[in-house]
């Protein structure tokens, strides 16, 4: 009778587990666990069984199989992109700041290599200035700006995207470029009058040249890229732009009038 009971119990448990699994994958684990706990406790309260119940063995094998498949899936997602997305979620501001610093440093090195002669060497201090701007200012500014724009205009239709683009060109662009020129000029030892003279000389031409580049980049960023990745996309587009920008920022002092 005991063997017959265990056989019937195993069949019943297997059928119930199969139904639960194919009905709902997400809810099957919790239902199987609850049903198996009931099965084990009910049987052991009424009888003393020395061997492991079939329902518990089935549960163990199923959980092991599910854990193995989940582990394999997780390992396949491990990589640089997965690591970056994880860091972006847990520490968004510092991750965006470091990303901007790396891109600005790479842009400045590229800019110097384009303009330098064979006898020249890289200006490491200049590169550190550019990286410092990305780390201390730009990354944080991008984080709050793109979150603000995404909150005010959450949709991604053409009209909303064009509004975001206009806001970037009229507000974010002039402000961040003014800070960029002022930051680098101050670190080069220029005083307030010289910084103002530099802004008068360089800011407007820079903004006008930006109209030939940034509207397309901003449109793609706002239209296609998720909000939490928009700072990275903006910095990536800024790589080519910053080659020009770092060159302008490192030009000679403007004559204060």
C-alpha positions in Angstrom: 0.0 0.0 0.0 2.8 2.4 0.8 4.5 1.9 -2.6 1.1 2.3 -4.4 0.5 5.5 -2.4 3.9 7.0 -3.3 3.5 6.0 -7.0 0.1 7.7 -7.2 1.4 10.7 -5.3 4.3 11.1 -7.7 2.0 10.9 -10.8 -0.3 13.4 -9.3 2.5 15.8 -8.4 4.1 15.5 -11.9 0.9 16.3 -13.6 0.2 19.3 -11.4 3.7 20.6 -11.9 3.5 20.3 -15.7 0.2 22.1 -15.7 1.5 24.9 -13.6 4.7 25.3 -15.7 3.0 25.5 -19.1 0.2 27.7 -17.8 2.4 30.5 -16.5 6.1 30.5 -16.5 6.5 33.4 -14.1 4.0 32.1 -11.5 4.9 28.4 -11.8 7.9 28.5 -9.4 5.9 30.0 -6.5 2.9 27.6 -7.1 5.2 24.6 -7.4 7.0 25.5 -4.2 3.7 26.0 -2.3 2.2 22.8 -3.6 5.3 20.8 -2.8 5.5 22.2 0.7 1.9 21.1 1.2 2.6 17.7 -0.2 5.6 17.1 2.0 4.1 18.4 5.2 0.8 16.6 4.7 2.4 13.3 4.0 4.9 13.5 6.8 2.3 14.5 9.3 0.4 11.3 8.6 3.2 8.8 7.9 6.8 8.3 8.5 8.6 8.0 5.2 12.3 7.3 5.2 12.9 8.0 1.5 12.7 11.4 -0.2 9.1 12.0 -1.5 8.8 12.0 -5.3 7.2 15.4 -5.3 10.2 16.9 -3.4 12.6 15.2 -5.9 10.8 16.6 -8.8 10.8 20.1 -7.2 14.6 19.8 -6.6 15.3 18.8 -10.2 13.0 21.5 -11.6 14.5 24.2 -9.5 18.0 23.1 -10.4 17.2 23.1 -14.2 15.6 26.6 -13.9 18.5 27.9 -11.9 21.0 26.6 -14.5 19.1 28.2 -17.4 18.8 31.5 -15.6 22.5 31.4 -14.7 23.4 30.7 -18.4 21.2 33.6 -19.5 22.8 35.9 -17.0 26.3 35.0 -18.0 25.5 35.7 -21.6 24.5 39.2 -20.7 27.7 39.9 -18.8 30.0 42.3 -20.6 31.1 45.9 -20.9 27.6 47.0 -22.0 25.9 45.2 -19.1 28.5 46.5 -16.7 28.0 50.1 -18.0 24.2 49.9 -17.8 24.4 48.6 -14.3 26.7 51.4 -13.2 24.4 53.9 -15.0 21.4 52.6 -13.0 23.2 52.5 -9.6 25.4 55.7 -9.9 24.0 57.7 -12.8 25.7 61.1 -12.3 29.2 59.8 -11.6 28.9 57.3 -14.5 27.8 60.0 -16.9 30.5 62.4 -15.6 33.3 59.8 -16.1 31.9 59.0 -19.6 32.0 62.7 -20.5 35.5 63.1 -19.1 36.9 60.2 -21.2 35.2 61.5 -24.4 36.4 65.0 -23.9 40.0 63.8 -23.1 40.0 61.7 -26.3 38.6 64.5 -28.3 41.3 66.9 -27.1 44.1 64.4 -27.8 42.7 63.9 -31.3 42.5 67.6 -31.8 46.1 68.1 -30.8 47.3 65.2 -33.0 45.6 66.8 -36.0 47.2 70.3 -35.5 50.6 69.4 -34.0 53.8 69.1 -35.9 56.3 66.2 -35.7 58.4 68.2 -33.2 55.5 69.0 -30.9 54.4 66.9 -27.9 51.0 66.4 -26.4 49.8 69.1 -24.0 48.8 66.9 -21.1 47.6 69.9 -19.0 45.3 71.0 -21.7 43.8 67.5 -22.0 43.3 67.4 -18.2 41.5 70.7 -18.4 39.1 69.2 -21.0 38.6 66.0 -19.0 38.0 68.1 -15.9 35.2 70.0 -17.6 33.5 66.7 -18.5 34.0 65.2 -15.1 33.0 68.2 -12.9 30.4 70.1 -15.0 29.2 68.5 -18.2 28.2 65.0 -16.9 26.0 66.5 -14.1 24.6 69.2 -16.4 23.6 66.5 -19.0 22.0 64.3 -16.4 19.7 67.0 -15.1 19.0 68.6 -18.5 17.9 65.5 -20.3 15.8 64.3 -17.3 14.2 67.7 -17.2 13.4 67.7 -20.9 12.2 64.2 -20.8 9.8 65.1 -17.9 8.5 68.3 -19.5 8.1 66.7 -23.0 7.8 62.9 -22.4 6.5 62.1 -25.9 8.7 61.2 -28.9 6.6 62.4 -31.8 8.0 64.8 -34.3 6.5 68.0 -32.7 7.8 67.1 -29.2 11.2 66.2 -30.6 11.5 69.5 -32.5 10.5 71.3 -29.3 13.3 69.5 -27.4 15.7 70.3 -30.2 14.8 74.0 -30.0 15.2 74.1 -26.2 18.6 72.6 -26.5 19.7 75.1 -29.1 18.3 78.1 -27.4 19.0 77.2 -23.7 21.4 74.3 -23.1 23.8 75.0 -25.9 24.6 78.7 -25.2 24.8 78.1 -21.4 27.1 75.0 -21.6 29.3 76.6 -24.2 29.6 79.8 -22.1 30.6 77.7 -19.1 33.0 75.7 -21.2 34.9 78.7 -22.5 34.9 80.4 -19.1 36.1 77.3 -17.3 39.0 76.7 -19.6 40.0 80.3 -19.8 40.0 80.6 -16.0 42.2 77.5 -15.8 44.6 79.1 -18.3 44.9 82.1 -16.0 42.7 84.6 -17.8 41.0 87.2 -15.6 37.3 88.3 -15.8 37.8 90.9 -18.5 39.7 88.5 -20.7 37.1 85.8 -20.2 34.3 88.2 -21.2 36.4 89.3 -24.3 36.9 85.6 -25.2 33.1 85.0 -25.0 32.4 87.9 -27.2 34.9 86.7 -29.8 34.3 82.9 -29.7 30.8 82.2 -28.4 28.6 83.4 -31.3 30.7 81.9 -34.1 30.8 78.6 -32.2 27.0 78.6 -31.8 26.6 79.4 -35.5 28.9 76.6 -36.6 27.0 74.3 -34.2 23.8 74.9 -36.2 25.3 72.9 -39.0 26.0 69.9 -36.7 23.9 69.7 -33.5 20.3 69.9 -34.8 20.6 66.5 -36.6 22.4 65.0 -33.6 19.9 66.3 -31.1 17.0 65.1 -33.3 18.3 61.5 -33.3 19.1 61.7 -29.6 15.6 62.9 -28.5 13.8 60.8 -31.0 15.5 57.4 -30.7 17.6 57.2 -27.5 16.1 56.5 -24.1 16.4 59.3 -21.6 18.9 57.5 -19.3 21.2 57.0 -22.3 20.8 60.4 -23.9 23.8 62.0 -22.0 26.0 59.2 -23.4 24.7 59.7 -26.9 25.2 63.5 -26.5 28.8 63.0 -25.4 29.4 60.5 -28.2 28.1 63.0 -30.8 30.3 65.6 -29.0 33.4 63.7 -29.8 33.8 65.2 -33.3 32.4 68.6 -32.2 34.8 68.8 -29.2 37.8 68.4 -31.5 36.8 71.7 -32.9 35.7 73.1 -29.6 38.9 72.3 -27.7 40.9 73.9 -30.5 38.9 77.1 -30.2 39.0 77.1 -26.4 42.8 76.7 -26.4 43.4 79.6 -28.9 45.1 82.8 -27.9 43.6 85.3 -25.4 41.2 87.8 -26.7 42.1 91.5 -26.3 39.9 93.0 -23.7 38.4 96.3 -24.8 
